[in-house]
Amino acid sequence: MRTLKVLLLGLGLLGTANAGAIGWPNAYEGVMLQGFYWDSYQTETKWAQLTAKVDDLAPYFKLIWVPNSAKSTGGQGYMPIYWFTNHNSDMGTETELKTMISTYKERGVGFIADVVINHRNGVTNWVDFPTETWNGTTYHIGTEGICSTDEVWTQGGDYYSSMARGAADEGDDFDGSRDLDHTNANVQENCKAYCKCLLDTWGYVGFRLDMCKGYAGYYTKMYNQYAQPTYSVGEYWDSSYDAVAAWIEATGGESAAFDFPFKYAVNSAFSSNDMTKLVWYENGTTPKPAGMIHHWYQQLAVTFIDNHDTYRDDSNKFQGNWAAANAFMICSPGTPCVFWPHWTACGDQIGRMIEARNAVGITNTSEVTVLRSNTNCYMAELTGTRGRLAVKIGSEMVTPDGYSNSDQYCYGTDYCIWIKDNYPTNLYILGNLDSGSWLTNSGVTMTKSTNVYKASGVTFKAVDNNTYAYFSLVTTLASSSSDWNTVNSSARYGATSSDLLIAAGDTKTVQEFSSNPGSAYSWKILPGTYDITVDLADMTITVANPSASTSIHDMEVDAEPATPVYYTIDGRQVATPIPGTIYIVRRGTEYQKELNR
């Protein structure tokens, strides 16, 4: 039974966490990927291999959690030796690590560091932790930083008998390495600096705190307040809601927690084929999704189906329908964390689920209403920032009220997802087009797929001796060629500044002009033929694939031009231009077509 004390603490945290605790952003829309499993570095998830998958992963995930990156005893990274220096590991080199992080950062994806500070290994023996220098300060932990209850003192014989020891361990013991005494001021200073180093030197955006049951939650608060990560999630491995809630409270809301109560509810529901176990009843009457996400902790709950540890243990491993379980997770509050084997096995399905979540703007704190709960069916509706989503888990064939087959976004064995989005029914490109210049009755019609609109082979032509063509996006066409009143009767979409240059390979931010559509800013583009993609969930426009027949107007350039950048005629940038070849040359924001001599 949940105690009154925990309920009151939870009510206190609700105000604290949402008011500015740094544990995890409020109303966060991203989905996380655990980018590995146990031993996966041997075959498929080294740094270079993950870098090569950026085009596959970046469209779906905003965060990727990877193992501890510093040199460790064994390849997994969970018995670390070094903290600040020597991040050459079995996963890859320091250069490969930084390349991976920077490559994904350019695509809007951040990396979560696995922070293993409960325990540590020595360089040549059990207790000789390395001395390291970072930011001009030297850091070292001696034997006085090892808990007095660590097994080294009983297994080491006379060799360790005269060495200084720390205080007793405040949490669970780990017998594979030395348990650190977090009551020790020097250990605290080392941990604070190490966490800061992971952000500032290595480029991580947040932390996954390994085995945080091994030391008091108060220290996580201390370290996070010093380092200021954007994201922090602790591995407080306990199936009890109250226990996980108490740890979050102990951190002062400075860290989220992995939702182990959610994971074990999913395990139980699918192993028993009883979908009622996906539900918990608030006040004994109101059904809510099971786990930390059903009450005050949605913002600070990271949901998951399996991880590298549970997956290799049959007593904890999820044994049911991977796709259906992921559908329940992705269509619930909290921040979902997809497990690598699930992604590689059914990524097509999971990708569609994430698209549905993103399309209607489901966040970690979205409102959810359970519509149906019986042995063969869990059904719920979520309200996002850009629409609504309904999900059904289980074998029962039923459609939620207010939805129809035309609203189905994706489905599979024992799951179905419906969405109702708030995006425009139609989107048209209007401007200096091949079919006519700024004709309000003949724009290019874009093909809609929920929040994504596409048009291929769009040809722009400059008029009146201009170097560039200009265009914007409208949601309504008129019956006559110059009826701007009709066009501007509904929202338009354009650039973030007047006549903003966009070129092949560029992705720019889209701005909505709903209160005053006639003031929409246009983009300017070199005449030619392009593929245009607009994503109104991310509010971006991407221009790609200019054809080989692109018409480039020559133009004058300053006598002292900026350093030129060379592109092939099909839009590929080249480092060293080949003599006798025609290129598009960019100097500053200006372009011209010329023969390289």
C-alpha positions in Angstrom: 0.0 0.0 0.0 1.3 3.5 -0.8 1.8 5.5 2.3 0.5 9.0 3.0 4.1 10.2 3.5 5.1 9.3 -0.1 1.9 10.8 -1.5 2.7 14.1 0.3 6.3 14.0 -1.0 5.0 13.4 -4.5 2.7 16.4 -4.3 5.6 18.5 -3.1 7.8 17.4 -6.0 5.1 18.1 -8.5 5.5 21.8 -7.8 9.3 21.6 -7.5 10.0 19.5 -10.6 7.8 21.4 -13.0 9.0 24.7 -11.6 12.6 24.2 -12.7 14.3 21.1 -11.4 17.0 20.1 -13.9 16.4 16.4 -13.8 14.5 16.3 -17.2 12.8 18.9 -19.2 9.0 19.4 -18.8 6.8 18.7 -21.8 9.7 17.0 -23.5 8.8 15.4 -26.8 11.9 13.4 -27.6 12.4 9.6 -27.7 15.6 8.0 -26.5 17.5 5.0 -27.8 19.7 2.7 -25.8 22.3 2.4 -28.5 23.8 -0.9 -27.3 23.2 -4.2 -25.4 25.6 -6.4 -23.5 28.6 -7.3 -25.7 27.2 -5.5 -28.7 30.4 -3.4 -29.1 32.0 -6.6 -30.4 29.7 -6.7 -33.5 27.6 -3.6 -34.1 27.7 -0.6 -31.8 31.2 0.7 -31.8 31.4 4.5 -32.1 32.3 4.4 -35.8 29.4 1.9 -36.4 26.9 4.2 -34.7 28.2 7.2 -36.6 27.6 5.4 -39.8 23.9 4.9 -38.8 23.2 8.6 -38.3 20.8 8.8 -41.3 18.8 5.8 -39.9 18.6 7.0 -36.3 18.5 10.8 -36.3 15.0 11.1 -37.8 13.5 9.2 -34.8 15.6 9.7 -31.7 16.6 12.9 -29.9 18.8 11.2 -27.4 21.1 8.1 -27.5 22.4 6.4 -24.4 25.8 4.7 -24.8 28.1 2.8 -22.4 30.7 4.4 -20.2 33.3 5.7 -22.8 36.5 5.8 -20.7 39.0 2.9 -20.5 37.7 0.2 -18.3 38.4 -3.3 -17.0 36.6 -5.3 -19.7 34.9 -4.0 -22.8 31.5 -3.2 -21.3 32.6 0.0 -19.6 31.0 -0.8 -16.2 34.3 -1.2 -14.2 35.9 2.1 -15.1 39.6 2.9 -14.5 39.9 6.4 -15.9 37.4 9.3 -15.6 38.8 12.5 -17.1 41.5 11.1 -19.5 42.0 8.1 -21.7 38.6 7.6 -23.4 40.1 5.1 -25.7 38.1 2.0 -25.1 36.9 -1.2 -26.8 34.1 0.9 -28.3 36.5 3.1 -30.2 39.1 5.8 -29.9 38.7 9.3 -28.5 38.6 10.7 -32.0 35.8 8.3 -33.0 33.9 9.2 -29.8 34.0 12.9 -30.5 33.2 12.4 -34.2 30.1 10.3 -33.3 28.9 12.9 -30.8 29.5 15.9 -33.1 28.0 14.1 -36.1 24.7 13.5 -34.3 24.7 17.0 -32.7 24.6 18.5 -36.2 21.3 16.5 -36.6 19.8 17.6 -33.3 20.6 14.4 -31.4 22.4 14.4 -28.0 24.3 11.6 -26.3 23.7 10.4 -22.7 26.8 9.3 -20.9 26.7 6.2 -18.7 28.1 7.6 -15.5 29.6 4.9 -13.3 30.6 6.5 -10.0 29.3 4.0 -7.5 32.6 2.0 -8.0 35.9 2.1 -9.7 38.9 -0.1 -10.6 42.6 0.6 -10.2 45.2 0.8 -13.0 47.5 -2.1 -11.9 45.7 -3.5 -8.8 42.5 -3.2 -6.9 43.0 0.2 -5.3 45.5 2.3 -7.4 43.1 4.8 -9.0 44.9 7.0 -11.6 45.9 10.6 -11.0 44.4 12.7 -13.7 44.6 16.4 -14.6 41.6 18.3 -16.1 41.1 22.0 -16.6 44.4 22.7 -14.8 43.4 20.7 -11.7 44.8 17.4 -10.6 42.3 14.8 -9.4 43.0 11.6 -7.4 41.1 9.3 -5.0 43.1 7.4 -2.5 42.2 4.3 -0.5 40.5 6.7 2.0 37.8 7.1 -0.7 37.0 3.3 -0.6 34.1 2.2 1.6 35.3 0.4 4.8 32.8 -2.3 4.1 34.2 -3.1 0.6 35.4 -6.7 0.2 38.9 -5.6 -0.7 39.7 -5.3 3.0 38.9 -8.9 3.6 40.2 -10.4 0.4 43.4 -8.4 0.0 45.3 -10.0 2.9 48.1 -8.1 4.7 48.9 -6.0 1.6 45.9 -3.7 2.3 45.8 -4.0 6.1 47.5 -0.7 6.9 45.8 1.5 4.2 43.4 4.2 5.0 39.7 3.4 4.6 36.5 5.4 4.2 33.1 5.2 5.9 30.7 2.3 5.5 28.8 2.0 2.3 25.4 3.8 2.4 23.9 1.6 -0.3 24.1 -1.6 -2.2 27.5 -3.3 -2.5 29.1 -4.0 -5.9 31.7 -6.7 -5.6 33.3 -6.3 -9.0 35.1 -3.1 -8.2 35.9 -0.8 -5.3 32.8 0.9 -3.8 33.4 4.6 -3.4 32.7 6.5 -0.2 30.5 9.4 -1.3 30.5 10.9 2.2 34.2 11.7 1.5 34.7 15.4 0.4 37.5 14.5 -2.0 35.3 11.8 -3.7 32.6 14.4 -4.0 34.9 16.9 -5.7 36.2 14.2 -8.1 32.6 13.2 -9.0 31.5 16.8 -9.5 34.4 17.6 -11.8 34.1 14.3 -13.7 30.4 14.9 -14.4 31.3 18.4 -15.6 34.1 17.0 -17.8 31.7 14.6 -19.5 29.6 17.6 -20.7 32.4 20.2 -21.4 35.2 18.0 -22.8 33.4 15.0 -24.3 30.2 16.7 -25.5 27.5 14.7 -23.7 24.2 16.4 -23.0 23.2 14.3 -20.0 23.8 11.3 -17.7 22.5 7.8 -17.1 23.6 7.1 -13.5 24.6 3.5 -13.1 23.7 1.6 -10.0 22.5 4.7 -8.1 21.2 2.4 -5.4 24.8 2.2 -4.2 24.9 5.7 -2.8 22.4 8.1 -1.4 20.3 10.2 -3.8 21.5 13.3 -2.1 24.8 13.0 -3.9 23.1 12.9 -7.3 21.5 16.2 -6.4 25.0 17.6 -5.4 26.7 16.4 -8.6 23.9 17.5 -11.0 23.6 20.9 -9.4 27.3 21.4 -10.0 27.5 20.0 -13.5 24.1 21.2 -14.8 23.2 18.4 -17.3 20.1 18.9 -19.4 19.1 15.3 -18.8 19.8 12.9 -15.9 18.2 9.5 -15.3 19.1 7.1 -12.6 19.2 3.3 -12.7 17.3 2.8 -9.4 16.5 -0.8 -10.0 13.4 -1.5 -8.0 9.8 -2.6 -9.0 8.3 -0.5 -6.2 6.7 2.8 -7.1 7.3 4.1 -3.6 11.0 3.1 -3.6 11.7 4.8 -7.0 9.6 7.9 -6.0 11.6 8.2 -2.7 14.9 8.2 -4.7 13.7 10.9 -7.0 12.6 12.9 -4.0 16.1 12.3 -2.4 17.6 14.0 -5.5 15.3 17.0 -5.1 13.9 16.3 -8.5 17.4 16.8 -10.0 17.2 13.4 -11.7 14.7 11.3 -13.5 14.6 7.6 -12.9 14.1 4.6 -15.2 10.6 3.4 -14.8 11.2 -0.1 -13.4 7.6 -0.3 -12.1 6.4 0.3 -15.7 8.8 -2.3 -17.0 7.6 -5.0 -14.6 3.9 -4.2 -15.2 4.6 -4.7 -18.9 6.4 -8.0 -18.2 3.5 -9.2 -16.1 0.8 -8.2 -18.6 2.3 -9.9 -21.6 3.5 -13.0 -19.8 0.0 -13.6 -18.5 -1.9 -12.3 -21.5 -3.8 -10.0 -19.2 -3.8 -6.4 -20.4 -5.5 -5.2 -17.2 -2.1 -5.3 -15.6 -1.1 -2.3 -17.8 -3.5 -0.2 -15.7 -3.3 1.2 -12.1 -6.4 2.7 -10.5 -6.0 6.2 -9.0 -8.1 6.4 -5.8 -9.3 2.9 -6.7 -11.6 4.3 -9.4 -9.7 6.1 -12.2 -7.6 4.0 -14.6 -4.1 5.2 -15.4 -1.2 3.6 -17.2 0.9 1.5 -14.8 4.3 2.7 -13.6 5.8 6.0 -12.5 4.0 7.7 -15.4 0.6 7.3 -13.8 0.9 10.1 -11.3 3.1 13.0 -10.4 6.4 11.7 -11.9 5.7 11.7 -15.6 8.3 14.4 -16.2 10.9 12.4 -14.3 10.1 8.9 -15.7 12.0 7.3 -18.5 10.1 4.2 -19.6 11.7 1.1 -21.1 10.8 -2.5 -22.0 14.3 -4.0 -21.6 17.9 -2.9 -21.1 21.3 -4.5 -21.4 21.0 -6.0 -17.9 17.4 -7.3 -17.9 17.7 -8.6 -21.4 20.4 -11.2 -20.4 18.5 -12.5 -17.4 15.5 -14.7 -18.2 13.8 -13.8 -14.9 13.8 -10.1 -15.8 13.8 -10.2 -19.6 10.6 -9.2 -21.5 9.3 -12.3 -23.2 6.3 -11.0 -25.1 5.4 -9.2 -28.3 8.2 -6.6 -28.8 6.2 -4.4 -31.2 3.0 -4.3 -29.1 5.0 -3.5 -25.9 6.8 -0.7 -27.6 3.5 0.7 -28.9 2.2 0.9 -25.3 5.4 2.6 -24.2 5.6 5.1 -27.1 1.9 5.9 -26.7 2.2 6.8 -23.0 3.6 9.7 -21.0 7.1 9.7 -19.8 10.2 9.7 -22.1 10.4 6.3 -23.9 13.7 4.6 -24.2 13.8 2.1 -27.1 16.2 -0.9 -26.6 18.7 -1.6 -29.4 17.6 -5.2 -30.2 14.0 -4.1 -30.4 14.9 -1.4 -32.8 17.0 -3.6 -35.1 14.3 -6.3 -35.1 11.3 -4.2 -35.7 12.5 -0.7 -36.4 10.1 -0.2 -39.3 7.2 -0.6 -36.9 8.8 1.4 -34.0 9.7 4.1 -36.4 6.0 4.5 -37.4 5.0 4.6 -33.7 7.5 7.4 -33.1 6.3 9.3 -36.1 2.7 9.1 -34.7 3.9 10.3 -31.3 5.8 13.2 -32.9 3.0 14.1 -35.3 0.5 15.0 -32.6 3.1 16.3 -30.2 2.9 13.7 -27.4 5.2 14.8 -24.5 6.4 13.3 -21.3 3.6 15.1 -19.4 0.7 14.6 -21.9 -2.7 14.0 -20.5 -3.9 10.4 -21.0 -7.3 8.9 -20.6 -7.7 5.1 -20.4 -10.8 4.3 -22.5 -10.9 0.5 -22.1 -9.3 -2.1 -19.8 -10.0 -5.8 -20.0 -7.9 -9.0 -20.4 -7.7 -8.6 -24.2 -7.6 -4.9 -24.5 -5.9 -1.8 -23.2 -7.1 1.4 -25.0 -6.2 5.0 -24.2 -6.2 8.4 -25.8 -3.5 11.0 -25.4 -3.7 14.7 -26.0 -0.6 16.2 -27.6 0.4 19.7 -28.6 -0.6 19.2 -32.2 -3.5 16.7 -32.0 -4.7 13.5 -30.4 -3.6 9.9 -30.5 -5.4 6.7 -29.6 -3.7 3.3 -29.0 -5.1 -0.2 -28.5 -3.0 -3.0 -27.1 -4.3 -6.6 -27.1 -6.1 -9.1 -29.3 -9.6 -7.5 -29.1 -10.6 -5.9 -32.5 -12.2 -2.6 -31.5 -12.0 1.1 -32.7 -12.1 4.0 -30.2 -15.1 6.3 -30.4 -14.6 9.2 -32.7 -11.9 7.5 -34.8 -12.3 5.5 -38.0 -10.1 3.3 -40.2 -9.0 6.4 -42.1 -7.4 7.6 -38.9 -5.2 4.5 -38.5 -1.5 5.5 -38.6 0.1 2.1 -38.0 -0.9 -1.3 -36.7 0.5 -4.8 -36.2 -0.1 -7.9 -34.2 -2.1 -6.9 -31.1 -1.7 -3.2 -31.5 -3.1 -0.3 -33.4 -2.5 3.5 -33.3 -4.9 6.1 -34.6 -4.2 9.9 -34.8 -6.1 13.1 -35.4 -3.7 15.8 -36.2 -4.1 19.6 -36.4 -2.0 20.1 -39.5 -3.3 21.8 -42.7 -5.2 19.5 -45.0 -3.4 21.1 -48.0 -0.1 22.9 -48.5 1.0 24.6 -51.7 4.2 26.1 -52.9 3.6 29.6 -54.3 6.2 31.8 -55.9 8.3 32.2 -59.0 7.4 28.8 -60.4 7.9 27.3 -63.8 4.1 27.2 -64.2 3.8 31.0 -63.6 5.0 33.6 -61.2 3.0 34.1 -57.9 -0.3 32.8 -59.4 -2.6 32.4 -56.5 -4.6 29.7 -58.3 -1.9 27.4 -59.5 0.7 26.7 -56.8 2.5 23.3 -56.6 0.5 20.9 -54.5 2.5 19.1 -51.8 1.7 15.5 -50.9 0.8 15.1 -47.2 1.8 12.4 -44.8 0.5 13.6 -41.4 3.0 16.4 -40.6 5.3 15.9 -43.6 4.6 17.5 -47.0 6.7 16.7 -50.1 6.9 17.9 -53.7 9.4 16.6 -56.2 10.8 18.2 -59.3 9.7 21.8 -58.4 11.1 24.2 -60.9 11.8 27.8 -59.9 12.4 30.6 -62.5 13.7 34.1 -61.8 11.9 37.0 -63.3 12.8 40.6 -64.2 16.5 39.8 -64.5 16.7 38.7 -60.8 19.4 36.3 -59.8 17.0 34.4 -57.5 13.5 33.1 -57.4 11.3 33.5 -54.4 8.6 31.4 -52.8 6.5 30.7 -49.6 3.9 28.2 -48.6 0.1 28.6 -48.5 -2.7 26.5 -47.2 -5.4 27.8 -49.6 -5.5 28.5 -53.3 -7.8 31.0 -55.0 -10.0 30.7 -58.0 -8.3 33.6 -59.8 -4.6 34.3 -60.4 -4.4 37.4 -58.2 -6.9 36.8 -55.4 -4.6 37.3 -52.4 -7.5 37.9 -50.1 -8.6 34.3 -50.4 -5.0 33.0 -50.1 -4.4 35.1 -47.0 -7.6 34.1 -45.3 -5.8 31.2 -43.7 -2.3 30.5 -42.3 0.7 30.8 -44.5 4.2 29.5 -43.8 7.5 31.2 -44.7 11.0 32.1 -43.7 12.2 33.5 -40.4 13.5 36.6 -42.1 12.8 38.5 -45.3 14.2 36.9 -48.5 16.2 34.2 -46.6 18.5 32.3 -48.9 18.0 28.5 -49.1 20.0 26.2 -51.2 20.3 22.5 -52.1 21.2 20.5 -49.0 19.9 23.2 -46.6 17.4 22.7 -43.8 15.8 25.9 -42.6 13.3 26.8 -39.9 9.7 27.4 -41.0 7.7 30.2 -39.4 3.9 30.2 -39.3 2.1 33.4 -40.2 -1.5 32.9 -38.9 -2.4 36.3 -37.4 -1.2 38.2 -40.5 -0.6 35.8 -43.4 0.0 38.6 -45.8 3.2 39.5 -44.0 4.8 36.0 -44.6 8.5 36.2 -45.4 9.7 34.4 -48.6 12.7 32.2 -49.2 15.0 33.0 -52.1 16.6 30.2 -54.1 18.7 29.9 -57.2 16.6 29.0 -60.3 16.5 25.3 -60.9 14.6 22.1 -60.1 14.5 20.8 -56.5 12.7 18.4 -54.2 11.1 20.2 -51.3 10.2 18.6 -47.9 8.3 20.4 -45.2 8.0 19.0 -41.7 5.4 21.0 -39.6 6.2 18.9 -36.5 9.8 20.1 -36.5 8.9 23.3 -38.4 11.6 22.7 -41.0 11.9 22.9 -44.8 14.6 20.9 -46.6 15.7 21.5 -50.2 17.4 18.7 -52.1 18.5 17.2 -55.4 18.9 20.1 -57.9 18.7 18.5 -61.4 21.7 18.5 -63.8 19.8 21.0 -65.9 19.9 23.7 -63.2 20.0 27.1 -64.7 22.5 29.3 -62.9 22.7 33.0 -63.7 26.2 34.5 -63.9 26.7 37.5 -61.7 29.4 40.0 -60.6 31.4 39.3 -57.5 33.5 41.7 -55.4 37.1 42.2 -56.4 38.1 40.7 -53.0 35.8 37.7 -52.6 35.4 35.5 -49.6 37.0 32.1 -49.6 35.0 30.2 -52.3 33.2 26.9 -51.7 32.8 24.6 -54.8 29.7 22.5 -55.5 29.2 20.1 -58.4 26.3 20.8 -60.7 24.2 18.3 -58.8 24.8 20.0 -55.5 27.7 18.0 -53.9 30.4 20.0 -52.1 34.0 19.2 -53.2 37.2 19.9 -51.3 39.5 20.1 -54.3 37.9 21.3 -57.6 39.2 19.5 -60.8 40.5 21.8 -63.6 38.3 21.8 -66.7 35.1 21.1 -64.7 32.1 23.4 -64.3 31.1 24.2 -60.7 28.7 26.3 -58.8 30.9 28.6 -56.7 29.7 30.2 -53.4 31.3 33.3 -52.1 29.6 34.5 -48.9 25.9 34.2 -49.8 26.4 34.7 -53.5 26.7 32.0 -56.1 27.9 31.8 -59.7 28.5 29.2 -62.3 32.0 29.0 -63.6 34.7 26.8 -65.2 37.6 25.9 -63.0 40.8 26.5 -64.8 
